[in-house]
Amino acid sequence: MRCSTYIEPSLRATRTATWTLGMIAMMAVAPLGAATCGLNTQGVDFGSYDFQNSQNLDSVGHVTVTCDVSTPYTIVLSPGLAGTFASRIMQSGAHQLAYNLYTDLAHASVWGDGTGNSVTVGGAGTNTDYAVYGSVPAGQNPYIGTYSDVVTVTLNF
C-alpha cells in the first residue's frame, strides 16, 4: 500500500526571510483484512533568514503515521525541485536557496528515498510521530522574493 502527501516549503526573502514547510496529508485505504494507514503532517516554519547570520537556520516539522492495526511501514521523502538529496533547493523565479530535511537533530542523515546517501524512516505501530528536521545553511545571499519547493511524502505499508 502507498500513501502520499506533499510538503510545500516556501521562503520570503527581504534580506531576512521566512521559510514555511507546509504539508498536506492524504489517506490510503487498504483491501478488507489489511491495515489502513494515514499520514498527517505539520509544517516546518523557519521564521526569518538573516544572510549575515553565521548560524544555520533550523526548525522542526512532523509526520504522524496512524494505522488501524499495528503494521510495519516506511516513510520516504522526495528530493523536490533539486532532483537530488545532496542539497534540496527552494526557488523564487530563477533564484535558488539551498536547504535540506533530516531524520535527526544533528543533521547527520538526510531524509530521502534511500538513494544518493539519503535514508528512509521505518517503523511499526498504530500512531507514531516523527520529527522532520529542516536546515537552511548560513552564508547564502538570497535575492528578495518568495521561495518554494514541493517534497512528496510517501508512506509504504
C-alpha positions as CSV (number, residue, x, y, z in Angstrom):
1,M,0.0,0.0,0.0
2,R,1.2,3.5,-0.7
3,C,0.0,6.8,0.8
4,S,1.5,10.2,-0.4
5,T,1.3,13.7,0.7
6,Y,3.2,16.9,-0.3
7,I,5.5,19.2,1.6
8,E,5.5,22.7,0.2
9,P,8.3,24.8,1.7
10,S,8.3,28.5,1.0
11,L,10.6,31.3,1.9
12,R,10.1,35.1,1.7
13,A,13.4,36.9,1.4
14,T,13.8,40.6,2.2
15,R,17.3,40.2,3.4
16,T,15.6,38.4,6.2
17,A,13.4,35.5,5.0
18,T,10.6,33.4,6.3
19,W,10.5,29.7,5.3
20,T,7.5,27.6,5.9
21,L,7.3,23.9,5.2
22,G,3.6,23.1,4.7
23,M,2.4,19.6,4.4
24,I,-0.9,18.3,3.2
25,A,-2.0,14.7,4.2
26,M,-3.9,12.1,2.3
27,M,-5.1,8.7,3.4
28,A,-4.8,5.4,1.7
29,V,-7.4,2.6,2.2
30,A,-6.2,-1.0,2.0
31,P,-8.3,-4.0,1.0
32,L,-10.5,-5.7,3.6
33,G,-8.5,-7.5,6.2
34,A,-5.3,-5.4,5.6
35,A,-4.1,-2.4,7.6
36,T,-5.5,1.1,6.8
37,C,-2.9,3.8,7.4
38,G,-3.0,7.6,7.2
39,L,-0.4,10.3,7.1
40,N,-0.7,13.7,8.9
41,T,1.9,16.4,8.7
42,Q,2.8,19.6,10.5
43,G,4.8,22.2,8.5
44,V,8.3,23.5,9.3
45,D,8.4,27.2,9.9
46,F,12.0,28.7,9.8
47,G,10.9,32.2,10.7
48,S,13.3,34.8,9.3
49,Y,16.5,34.1,7.4
50,D,19.3,36.6,8.0
51,F,22.0,36.4,5.4
52,Q,24.5,37.9,7.8
53,N,24.0,35.3,10.5
54,S,26.8,32.7,10.7
55,Q,24.4,30.1,12.1
56,N,22.3,27.7,10.0
57,L,18.6,28.4,10.3
58,D,17.0,25.3,11.7
59,S,13.4,24.3,12.5
60,V,11.3,21.1,13.0
61,G,8.1,19.8,11.4
62,H,6.3,16.5,12.0
63,V,5.0,13.5,10.1
64,T,2.5,11.3,12.0
65,V,1.6,7.9,10.9
66,T,-1.8,6.4,12.1
67,C,-2.8,2.8,11.3
68,D,-5.9,0.9,12.4
69,V,-3.7,-2.1,13.4
70,S,0.0,-2.3,14.1
71,T,1.8,-2.7,10.8
72,P,5.4,-2.1,9.6
73,Y,5.9,0.9,7.2
74,T,8.5,3.1,5.6
75,I,8.3,6.9,5.2
76,V,10.0,8.3,2.0
77,L,10.6,11.9,1.1
78,S,11.3,13.0,-2.5
79,P,14.2,15.3,-3.4
80,G,11.9,18.1,-4.5
81,L,13.0,20.6,-7.2
82,A,16.7,19.8,-6.8
83,G,16.2,16.3,-8.0
84,T,19.0,15.3,-5.6
85,F,19.3,14.7,-1.9
86,A,22.8,16.4,-1.8
87,S,21.0,19.7,-1.2
88,R,17.4,20.5,-1.8
89,I,16.5,23.9,-3.2
90,M,13.8,26.4,-3.0
91,Q,13.2,28.7,-5.9
92,S,11.9,32.2,-6.4
93,G,11.8,32.6,-10.2
94,A,15.4,32.0,-11.4
95,H,16.8,32.4,-7.9
96,Q,17.6,29.5,-5.5
97,L,18.1,28.9,-1.8
98,A,19.6,25.6,-0.5
99,Y,18.1,23.7,2.4
100,N,17.7,20.1,3.4
101,L,15.5,17.8,5.6
102,Y,16.9,15.4,8.1
103,T,15.9,12.4,10.3
104,D,18.0,13.6,13.2
105,L,18.7,16.7,15.2
106,A,22.4,16.5,14.4
107,H,21.6,16.7,10.7
108,A,23.7,13.6,10.0
109,S,21.1,11.7,8.0
110,V,19.3,13.3,5.0
111,W,15.7,12.1,4.8
112,G,15.0,10.8,1.3
113,D,14.2,7.6,-0.5
114,G,17.4,5.6,0.3
115,T,19.3,6.7,-2.7
116,G,22.1,9.3,-3.0
117,N,23.3,8.9,0.6
118,S,19.7,9.5,1.9
119,V,17.8,7.3,4.3
120,T,14.2,6.4,4.8
121,V,12.4,6.2,8.2
122,G,10.8,2.9,9.1
123,G,8.6,1.9,11.9
124,A,5.6,-0.1,13.1
125,G,2.6,0.6,15.2
126,T,-0.7,2.4,15.2
127,N,0.1,6.0,16.0
128,T,3.7,7.3,15.7
129,D,5.0,10.9,15.3
130,Y,8.3,11.6,13.5
131,A,10.2,14.9,13.6
132,V,11.4,16.4,10.3
133,Y,14.5,18.4,11.0
134,G,15.0,21.2,8.5
135,S,18.0,23.4,8.0
136,V,18.8,26.3,5.7
137,P,22.6,26.7,5.6
138,A,24.1,30.1,6.7
139,G,26.1,32.2,4.3
140,Q,23.6,32.3,1.5
141,N,22.6,35.6,-0.1
142,P,19.0,35.2,-1.2
143,Y,17.5,37.5,-3.7
144,I,14.4,39.3,-2.4
145,G,11.3,37.1,-3.2
146,T,9.2,34.2,-2.1
147,Y,11.0,30.8,-2.4
148,S,9.2,27.4,-2.6
149,D,9.8,23.7,-3.2
150,V,7.5,20.7,-3.2
151,V,8.6,17.5,-1.5
152,T,6.4,14.4,-1.7
153,V,6.0,12.3,1.5
154,T,5.2,8.6,0.7
155,L,4.1,6.0,3.3
156,N,4.7,2.4,2.2
157,F,3.0,-0.3,4.2
